[in-house]
């Protein structure tokens, strides 16, 4: 209710309504008291309300000043503040999928890796020791899942300057346990520089505590190595140190060397 009219000249005795220059219609009561107001275009009535949506509180009709406040909290429909500990705490990610291009660092579980080469080395140290000595430049860690097949291929050279028959031994180990070893290989009886030999060892991961292996190979001009077998007892699913060791027979001038070593894995 308006007590005063903005322009008294607009009020004519006996006339109860009038329209001002803005197009607003006024209704006058006794003694020119304006008792009603017809809202014009664009005006907002006091009954109009402001309703707080999800994450807000406050609001109300327009009979008074109203405030909308953000509703912070941890429950449904609440808003997270910038200093909320949930934005920086440690948590286990839910299961999800990444493309290979997304993986640029870190460690991947071996069971998720496809078949392929696990280790490759070449030109190991020359061995002249009479006790088993590593033929690798470094001993890699090999991992595999139960049911996997591993193939170890070793190619090397043997050099004998003694002029008499000498022998040498090659052994493959996993986790410090010999899984495959040749017996003393009968070499030629005369000086034989740079004879080439090859050893192939196949291993089957039967369980977390059993790796069954068998191997054979060639020496010199085609003589077969005696078939060699063995069983490893380490848990290769957790990773085992792989090594190739060799030794030569005493009493002469000879040496052996691994020219290349590869370890490949296939999976059913």
C-alpha positions in Angstrom: 0.0 0.0 0.0 1.4 3.4 -1.1 0.6 6.3 1.2 1.7 9.1 -1.1 1.2 9.5 -4.8 4.3 10.3 -6.8 2.5 13.2 -8.6 -0.5 14.8 -6.8 -1.6 16.5 -10.0 -2.5 13.1 -11.4 -5.2 12.6 -8.8 -8.5 14.1 -9.6 -11.2 14.1 -6.9 -13.8 11.5 -7.6 -11.5 9.6 -9.9 -10.4 6.3 -8.3 -7.9 5.1 -10.9 -5.3 6.6 -13.1 -2.3 5.6 -15.2 1.1 7.3 -15.0 3.5 7.9 -17.8 5.2 4.6 -17.1 2.0 2.7 -17.8 1.4 1.7 -14.2 -2.2 1.9 -13.0 -2.9 3.4 -9.6 -6.1 3.0 -7.5 -6.9 5.8 -5.1 -8.8 5.5 -1.9 -10.3 8.2 0.4 -8.2 11.3 0.7 -6.1 10.2 -2.3 -4.6 7.3 -0.4 -3.4 4.7 -3.0 -4.5 1.3 -1.7 -3.6 -1.0 -4.6 -1.0 -1.2 -7.3 -1.5 -3.1 -10.5 2.0 -4.3 -11.4 3.3 -3.3 -14.9 5.3 -5.4 -17.3 8.6 -6.6 -16.0 7.8 -6.1 -12.3 8.3 -9.1 -9.9 5.6 -9.8 -7.3 6.6 -10.2 -3.7 5.0 -13.7 -3.7 7.7 -14.9 -6.1 10.1 -17.3 -4.4 13.8 -18.2 -4.8 14.3 -22.0 -4.3 17.6 -23.4 -3.2 18.7 -26.3 -5.5 21.0 -29.2 -4.8 24.1 -28.1 -2.8 22.5 -24.9 -1.7 20.4 -23.7 1.3 18.4 -20.5 1.9 16.0 -18.7 -0.4 12.3 -17.8 0.2 9.8 -15.3 -1.1 10.7 -11.6 -1.9 9.1 -10.0 1.1 12.7 -9.7 2.5 16.3 -10.0 1.4 17.2 -13.6 0.7 20.6 -15.4 0.8 21.7 -18.6 -1.0 24.5 -20.5 0.9 26.6 -23.4 -0.5 25.9 -26.5 1.5 29.3 -28.2 2.2 29.5 -31.8 3.4 30.4 -35.4 2.6 26.9 -36.8 1.9 24.7 -36.9 -1.2 23.8 -33.5 -2.5 26.6 -31.8 -0.6 29.4 -29.7 -2.1 33.2 -30.4 -1.6 35.4 -27.6 -0.4 38.8 -26.9 -1.9 40.6 -28.0 1.3 38.6 -31.3 1.6 41.0 -34.1 2.6 39.2 -36.4 0.1 40.8 -34.5 -2.8 44.3 -35.5 -1.7 44.1 -38.7 0.3 45.5 -42.1 -0.8 43.0 -44.6 -2.2 42.9 -47.7 -4.3 41.7 -47.1 -7.8 38.7 -49.0 -9.1 39.2 -51.5 -11.9 39.6 -49.7 -15.2 41.4 -50.1 -18.6 44.3 -48.2 -20.1 45.7 -48.3 -23.6 49.4 -49.4 -23.9 50.3 -45.8 -24.9 49.2 -44.6 -21.4 51.8 -46.8 -19.6 55.0 -44.8 -19.5 56.4 -45.9 -16.1 55.9 -48.2 -13.2 55.7 -52.0 -12.9 53.2 -54.3 -14.6 52.2 -57.7 -13.2 54.0 -60.3 -15.3 50.8 -62.3 -15.8 49.5 -59.3 -17.8 52.4 -59.3 -20.2 52.0 -61.0 -23.6 54.4 -63.8 -24.7 57.7 -62.6 -25.9 61.4 -62.2 -25.1 62.1 -61.8 -21.4 65.9 -61.4 -21.6 68.5 -61.0 -24.3 72.3 -60.7 -23.8 75.4 -61.1 -26.0 79.1 -61.5 -25.7 79.5 -62.6 -22.1 82.8 -62.9 -20.4 85.3 -65.6 -21.4 85.3 -68.4 -18.8 88.5 -70.3 -18.0 87.5 -71.3 -14.5 87.3 -75.0 -13.5 84.3 -74.3 -11.3 80.9 -73.0 -12.5 81.1 -69.3 -13.1 78.5 -66.9 -14.6 78.6 -66.5 -18.3 76.3 -63.4 -18.3 77.2 -59.7 -18.1 74.3 -59.4 -15.7 71.8 -61.7 -14.1 68.2 -60.7 -15.0 65.1 -61.5 -13.0 62.6 -63.8 -14.8 59.0 -64.0 -14.0 56.3 -66.3 -15.4 52.8 -67.6 -14.5 51.9 -71.2 -13.7 51.3 -73.0 -17.1 53.9 -70.8 -19.0 56.6 -72.3 -21.1 60.1 -70.8 -21.2 62.7 -71.5 -23.9 66.3 -70.6 -23.2 68.7 -70.6 -26.2 72.4 -70.2 -25.6 75.0 -70.0 -28.3 78.7 -69.9 -27.6 82.2 -70.6 -28.6 84.8 -73.0 -27.1 88.5 -72.6 -27.6 91.1 -75.3 -26.8 94.8 -74.6 -27.3 96.0 -77.6 -25.3 96.2 -80.1 -28.0 94.5 -82.8 -25.9 90.9 -83.7 -25.3 89.2 -81.4 -22.8 85.6 -81.0 -21.6 83.4 -78.2 -20.5 80.1 -77.8 -18.6 77.2 -75.4 -19.1 74.4 -75.0 -16.5 71.2 -73.0 -16.4 69.8 -71.8 -13.0 66.7 -70.1 -11.7 66.8 -68.5 -8.2 70.2 -70.1 -7.5 68.9 -73.6 -8.2 70.3 -75.5 -11.3 67.4 -76.5 -13.5 69.4 -77.9 -16.4 73.0 -78.9 -16.6 75.1 -80.7 -19.2 77.4 -83.4 -18.0 81.0 -82.9 -19.0 80.9 -82.4 -22.8 83.5 -84.5 -24.5 85.5 -82.1 -26.7 87.8 -82.9 -29.6 91.2 -84.4 -28.9 93.3 -81.9 -30.7 93.8 -78.1 -30.6 90.4 -76.6 -31.8 90.1 -72.9 -31.7 86.6 -71.3 -31.8 84.4 -74.3 -32.0 80.7 -73.3 -31.8 78.1 -74.8 -29.5 74.4 -74.3 -28.9 72.2 -75.3 -25.9 68.4 -75.2 -25.9 66.5 -75.6 -22.7 62.7 -75.8 -22.4 61.1 -75.2 -19.1 57.4 -75.7 -18.0 56.1 -73.9 -14.9 54.1 -76.7 -13.4 53.4 -74.9 -10.1 54.7 -72.1 -8.0 57.3 -74.5 -6.6 58.1 -76.7 -9.6 59.7 -75.8 -12.9 60.4 -78.9 -15.1 63.2 -78.5 -17.6 64.9 -80.5 -20.4 67.6 -79.5 -22.8 69.8 -80.6 -25.6 72.2 -79.0 -28.1 74.9 -79.2 -30.7 78.7 -78.9 -30.5 81.3 -78.4 -33.1 80.5 -80.2 -36.4 77.3 -81.7 -35.2 78.0 -83.9 -32.1 74.9 -83.9 -29.9 75.0 -82.9 -26.3 73.8 -85.5 -23.9 70.1 -84.7 -23.0 70.0 -82.9 -19.7 67.0 -82.5 -17.3 66.3 -80.8 -14.0 63.6 -79.3 -11.8 63.6 -75.9 -10.2 61.9 -75.3 -6.8 61.6 -71.6 -6.6 58.5 -69.5 -7.1 59.0 -68.0 -10.5 55.6 -66.2 -10.3 57.3 -63.8 -7.8 60.5 -63.5 -9.9 63.7 -65.6 -10.0 67.2 -64.7 -10.9 68.2 -66.3 -14.2 71.8 -67.3 -14.7 74.0 -69.3 -17.2 77.2 -70.7 -15.7 80.1 -72.5 -17.3 83.3 -74.2 -16.4 86.2 -76.0 -18.2 88.2 -79.1 -17.4 91.5 -78.5 -15.7 94.9 -79.4 -17.2 94.9 -77.4 -20.4 94.5 -74.0 -22.0 90.9 -73.5 -22.9 87.9 -71.3 -22.5 84.2 -70.9 -23.2 82.0 -67.9 -23.9 78.3 -67.3 -24.3 78.0 -65.3 -27.5 74.2 -64.8 -27.2 71.5 -65.8 -24.6 67.8 -65.4 -25.1 64.9 -66.3 -22.9 61.4 -66.4 -24.4 58.0 -67.1 -22.9 54.8 -68.5 -24.4 51.5 -68.8 -22.7 48.5 -71.0 -23.4 
